[in-house]
Amino acid sequence: VQVAESGGGLVQPGGSLRLSCAASGFTFSDNGISWVRQAPGAGLEWLSGINSAGGYTNYADSVKGRFTISRDNAKNIVFLQMNSLKSEDTAVYYCVKHDGLSTQNGMDYWGKGTLVTVSA
């Protein structure tokens, strides 16, 4: 089982980035996926989740209206579109697999993370 993030980088405040999470080694359409981040010196913060079929999404208040999660089950990939980025969005972003259809299921596999830096 593997989930691998990509798409991080340096972006100016107000800018956008799209993160990708490529999955392999399991039946992708059977599992919910979440994005979690860790800012420098801070704990883990859950950001957004999407259920196995992609019909249900949810967001933390800190990113609601700015970030959008989506998935393509034909390509085994999940996206996180991040708009109106702020300096406080600077963090390592992790893709996390849930051990069931819903994001209410436990998290069992984490990617290695991709760094997003928001700075002028």
Number of C-alpha atoms within 10 A of each C-alpha: 11 15 24 18 24 19 15 18 14 14 18 14 17 14 14 17 18 16 22 22 25 17 23 13 8 12 12 22 18 16 21 27 36 27 26 19 23 18 17 10 7 9 9 14 16 17 21 24 28 24 24 22 16 20 9 14 18 15 19 13 10 13 16 12 12 14 20 18 24 20 22 13 16 8 11 16 19 25 20 23 15 19 17 15 22 16 15 13 20 20 23 18 28 27 29 28 26 23 17 18 19 21 23 12 15 13 15 11 15 20 19 16 22 21 20 22 21 20 16 9
